[in-house]
């Protein structure tokens, strides 16, 4: 079978077909493609920006007269990601995981690079138990009784502020509820 070139200068199919169109038509096609790429990029950037804005708002909590500023993980996606990939956590900060209902909660440290203390808290704001979790471990750490919240903090913060089971966490009423 004999190939019939669409253009005398070049016989490669994709380039040849496009070369047969006028410069005006080519400009219109490129303009439309550029708009599609720009819109797609903007939408992706806005989605990532909105997620970052949700997770970067700090909320204050107080336990045993010790203040801590926390990020809130109140969606399934933010709870699944948690502090994965974080290389350093400032001394008076942490992340509060908010669950839809009180239940026995289990946490692990897959892809988490720093040691953390998991402070399990019931729906009344009382600390149920505290577990120290090693980096990159897949070992499961569970609440000893039903919990609605888990506060992940630097383990040294719990020691230096004498945080213990039975203490009340203040400020939970300002925390957004779980979304799913």
Helices and strands as residue ranges (DSSP letters): H 13-19, H 23-56, E 59-63, E 66-73, H 76-81, E 93-103, E 106-107, E 116-121, E 127-133, E 141-142, E 147-153, H 155-160, E 169-170, G 172-174
